[in-house]
Amino acid sequence: MAIESFNPFHMAQQQFDAVADKLGLDQATKDLLRNPDREYHFNIPIRMDDGSYKVFRGFRVQHSDARGPSKGGIRFHPQETVDTVRALAMWMTWKTACVDIPLGGGKGGVVCDPRNLSMREQEAICRGWIRQVARNIGPLQDVPAPDVMTSPQHMIWMMDEYEKITGIKAPGVITGKPIGIGGSLGRTEATGYGVIYCLRESLKNLGIDIKNTTASFQGFGNVSQYAIDLYTQLGGKAICVSCWDNQEKKSVTYRKFDGLNLKELLSVTNKFGEIDKSKAADLGYEILDGGDWIKQEVDILVPAAIENQINAETAPNIASTVKVIVEGANGPTTPEADEIIKSKNIHLIPDFLANAGGVTCSYFEQVQCNMNYFWSKEEVLEKLDTKMTNAYHAVYELSKEKNVYMRDAAYMISISRVAEAVKMRGWV
């Protein structure tokens, strides 16, 4: 699959079809679950700071709400497409089912680049997005959250607009909000920590001491930063990280063989997870090509940014030392690359298991908002650890029992749970 023809939704459907056949699902259930239940496409006209008007394209896709309200983030990205949003909504359905929380899958997006927009313009886009979908979302209907290039500030603007329109206080309408205005302690760390909870359990199963491992990370946003944080706390050594360089319009890899210093790197990183190249070089980091993160002779690879990073072209570059791949990003590995990973006998922890910490903690936030009672950070992270650990072992044990690839085992658990819900509701 060439990168220029990559379609994430076709990939998500391809992954679903393969497992649906293994499970022997009937045609009606397959037809229902391989496409979104509903989707919204809309315009968001904005008055720009210079007085001109610009129209931004927005989306919300609700893949399935058979197990509970739709749940999923909102991306602001210049290359956003409805097929990306469809794929992410479908993966979110499997993700919530995999960790067994009573939610479905949704996703939203706006085609824009917040790096080139003022905060006032971003606020106008947030409020415009909510005005278009206010009748179709809600605390018990569809609960958005932050995603790529959106933040707690964007979420609070959206919540405020929803409350203005409906005339009620509804903090549970959206998650990922700031602490003190309905946000949950532990939410910021949740996705990255969840990735490492799964990694920790997998290394135990493989008989590997995490203190003797090295890792390379792709991306340096929220997920990667907190994954590196917990991984190094547990004794692992992160030697490599790649991230986007907006000045050069390409990704760059940073390497330090004696281990990345997270605090040091964060001091030269902007809010979009972009490291200042010259300052990193001054700190002693080697500057490599963007794709070199995957070529490192490490034990663990953590793709933690965007989809289609491990594909037919890049997977052959994976070093023979790699024992585990943990997918912190959504859809980072194509089906063609999966075949290469299988042939290399690498233990893979699939995305909708590995990165489900974010939606799990978003669920905790939603629960806390709806009951208007909030937990301590320790309580949140303890509950998160329990959920992620139990979900990992369920997938691992099924993969061993059925002698199937970890991704297939995770899909089998997730799709079975959603298929059972639509059957019991009498939809098919």
N, C-alpha and C positions, 0 to 999 in steps of 0.2 A: 504494500500500500504506500504509494508515494505521499510525501508530506503535504504537497500542494493539493492533493485530492482527499485529504483526511476529512472524514465527516464523523464527529463523535456520536451522533445519534444512530447512524448506521452501525457503528461499532457496538453501541449499547444494545441495539436490537440483535446483532449477530451473537453477542454473548448470551442474551436472553434465549434466543432460538435454540442454541446448542443445549442449554440446560433444560429448557421446556421439553425437548425431545427425550432427554435422559429421564425426566420425571414422568413422561407419558401423559402430559397435560392434554385435555381435549381442545379441539380447534377454537371453540368459543372463548375459553379462558385465555388461550394464546392470543387471540385477536384483541381481547380486552386489555391485556397487560403489556402488549408490545407497542402500544400507542398511548399518548396522554388522554385522560378523561376529558380535559378541556384546556384551551389556551387562549390567552388574550394578547393581541397585538395593538399597539396604540401610539399616537403621537403625543409628545410633550413639548408644546411651544413655550419658549423661555425668552424673556427680555434680558439681553446680555448687558454687561456693565457699560459698554460703549453706546448703548441706546438701541442697537440693532436687535432684531429678533432671529432666533434660530430654533429649528424644530429637531428634537431628539427622538429617536425611535426606542420604544420600551416594550417589554414582554413580561408576562407571567404565565407559567405553565404549571398546571396541576395534573400530575401523572396519575396518582391514585390516592383516594381517601378511604379505602376499604377498611383499614385498621385504625383510622383516626384522622384528625385534621391534617391537611397538607402541611409540610414543613420544608423550608429550604431558603437559601440565601438569595441576595440580590447583588449582581455583579455590575460594576461600572467598568466597561472596557471598550477601547476603540475597535477591537476586532470581534465584539460580541455578535453572535448569530443566533437565530431562533433554534437551529439544530443543536448548538451547544447547550442552550437552556433546556431543550427537550431531553437531551442525554443526562444532564445533571439532575433533572427532576426524576427521571427513571431511576438513576443510581441512588437518589435519596430515598425512594420507596424501598429499595433493597437494603439500604443502610439502616433505616429505622427498624425494619423487620429483623435484620441480622442481630442487632443488639436488643431486640425484643422490647421496644418502647411503643406505646399506642399512638403512633402517628403515621401519616402517609408521606408521599414525596411531592415536592413542588420546587420551583426555581424561578428566579426573576432576573431581569437584566436591563441595562440601558446602554445603547451604543454611544459612548462618550469617553473622553480621556480627562479624568479629574485633575491630572497633573497640569493641564493647560486651562483649568477653570478656577475662578475665584471661589471663595467659600460661599459668597452670596449666590453665585450661579449654581453651585452644587446644591445649596439649600432649595433653590427654586426647582431643580430637577427632582429632588426628593419629594417635595410637596406635590409637584405635578404628577409624579408616578402614583402616589397614593390617591389623588383625586380620580385617576383613571380606574383604579381597582378597588376603591373603598367598599363597594357593594359585594365584592367577591372574595374579600379576606375578612378575618376576624379571629378573636381568641379561641373560638371553638370551630373555626372553619378552615382557615389557611393562615399560617403564622410565619411571616418572612424573618430574615436574619441577615447579618452582614456576610459578605463574601469578598472576592477579589476587588480591591481598591474602594471598598466601603468600610465604614467605621462606626463605633458607638454614636458619634455625633450625627451621622446620617440617619441612624435608627431612631434617635430621639426626635429629630425633625419629622420623620415619617409618623411616629406615634402621635406627636402633637397634632399633625394635620388630620390624622384619623379621628382623634378625639374632638377636634373642631367640627368635623363633618357630622359625626354621630351624636355629639352632645353628651357623651358619657366618658368616664374614666376607664380606659381599657389598656392597662400596661401589658397584659398578656397577648396583645395583638402582634407584638414584634419582640424578638429577643436580640441579645447582643447589645443591650442598652448600657449606658453608664451606671456605675454603682451609685446608689442613692436616688435614682429615678427609675427603679424597677429592674436594674441589672443584677446579675448573680455573681457573687464572689466565685472565683475559680474559672469563670467563663473564658477569660483571656488566655489562660494556659491550656484549656481543655483539649483542643485538637492535638496540639503538639505533645502534651503529656500522654494522651490516649495512644498515640503512635508508639511511644516508648513503653507504655504498659504492655502492649502487644508484643513488642520486640523483646522485652524482659522475659515474658512467658515463653516465647519461641526459643530463646537461647537456653532456657532451662530444659526444654524438651529435647534440644539438640545436644545437651551436655556441654555447652560452651559458657565459660565465665565471662560475663560482660566486661570485666576489668581487663581482660586480655584482648579486647576487640578495638578495631578502628573503623571509622565510618566516613562516607562522603555524602554530602547533602546537596540537593538541587533546589534552588530557591532560598531566599532569606527573608521571607515575610513572617507573619505571626506564627504559622505552623512550624516552620523550620527553626525559628529562633527558640521557641519553647521546647521543641524536640531536642535541640542541641543542649539546652539548659539541663533538662532532666537526664539525658544520656550521659553527659559529663559528670553530673552529680552522682550517678550510679557507678562511675568509674571508667566509662568508655572514653576513647580519644577520637574527637572529630578532627580530621586533618584537612578537610576540603569542603568548600561551599561555593555554589555558583549563584549569580543573580543577574537581573537585567540592568544594563547600563543605558539610561535614557539619553545620555549625550551621544553615545556611539550607536544607539539603536540596535544593540545586540547584547547577548548575555556574555558574562565574563566569569571565569572561575578563579577562586583565591585558595591558595594552598599553603599550609605550614605544617611540616612533618612532626614538629614537637607539640602540635595541638593548637586548635583555634582558641583564642581568648575571646569569649562571647562579649564580655563587658567592653573590651577594647574595640571589637568590631562594631558593636552597637553605637559607640561614640562617633563613628565615621559613617553612619548609615542614616538615610533619610526615612520619612514616615512611610514610604512605599517599599521599603526593604531593599533600597539600592545603595550599595557600598560606594563610597568615594574612592575611586581607583588610585589616585596619586597618594592619598593619605594612607590607604592600606599598604601600598608599596613602601611608604616611609616606616610603617610598623613592622616591616619584614616579611610581608606576604608575597609569595610568588604569584604573578599574574599570568594566567593561562587562558586558552580559548574556552569559550562558553560550553562547548560540548565535552570538555576534558573531565568534568566531574564523574562521568560514567566509566572512564578508563582507569581510575585509580585502583591500585593494588591494596584494597581494603577488605574487611570482612563483611561490611554492611553498606548497602546503597539505600538512600532515602530520597526518592523523588518527591518533592513537597511543594511544587508550585502549580504547574498547569498540565493539561492533558497532552498525550502524544509525544512524550519525551523518550520513552523506551520503545523503539519501533524496529521494523525490519532492517533499517540502516544502522541504527545505533546499538542494538542489542549484541551484535557480534563483538563490539568493543569492550564488553564487560570482562573484567580480569578474572583469571582462574581462581583467584583467592576469595572471591565473593561467595559467601555462604547464605546470606539472607538479603532479600529486598523487601522493604516496608514502604507501602504506597501511602505517603502522606497527602499527596494530591489526588484529585478525582480524575480517573481515566488516564493515568500516565503511561500505561502499557497497552500496546495494541495486541490483538489476537495472534498476529504473526510473531511478535516478540515473545509472547507467552510460550510458543513452541520452542523457541531458542532457549528460554529460561529453563523449561522442562529438560531439554537435552543437556544443559549444563548442571542439572541436579541442584538448582538453587531453591531454597525454601522461600516462597513468596507469601507475604501477608497482604491480601487484596485490599484495595482502597476503601470499599464500603464497610469493611471491618476495621482496618487500621486507623482511618481518620474519622470514625464515628464518634469520637470523644466530643467533637464540637456540637453535633446535633443532640447528643445525650445530655450535655450540660445546658444546651438551649431548652431542651425538654424540662430539665430541672428548673430553669429560669421561668418557663411558662407556668409550671406547677406552682412555684413560689408566688408569682404575680397573681395567679387566679385565686389563691387562698390568702393572699396578702400577709404572708408570713415567710421570713427569709432565714436561711441557714448560714452557719459559719463556713468559712473557706475550707477548713479541715473536713467538715461534714460533706461538703460538695465533692471534694477530691476523693474522699474515701468511698462515697457512693459511685463516683465515676470509675475508680479503680476496680471496684467489685463488678460493675456492669461490663467493662471492657475485658477483664480477666475471664469472666464466665463466658462471654461471647467468643473470645479467642479459643478457649478449650473446647467449646461445642463444635466449632468449625474444624479444629485440629483433629478431634476424635473422629468426626465423620469422614474426614479426608483419609485417615488411617483405616477406618472400618470398611469404607467403600473403595479404597485404593485409588482415590481421585485427587487431582490438583487442588490446592487450597482455594483458588478462586472458584472452581466448580463446586466445592463443598459449601462455601459461603453462599453462592447463588442457590444451591439446592435448599438450604435452610430458609433463606429469605423468600424465594419464589413459592415454596411450599406453604409458608405462613400466609402470604398474601392471597394465593390461590384458594386456600382454605377459607379465608375471610369472605372472598367474593362468592364462594359457593354457599357458605352459611347464610349470607344475606339474601341469597336467591337471585343474584344478578345474572348468573349463567347456569 
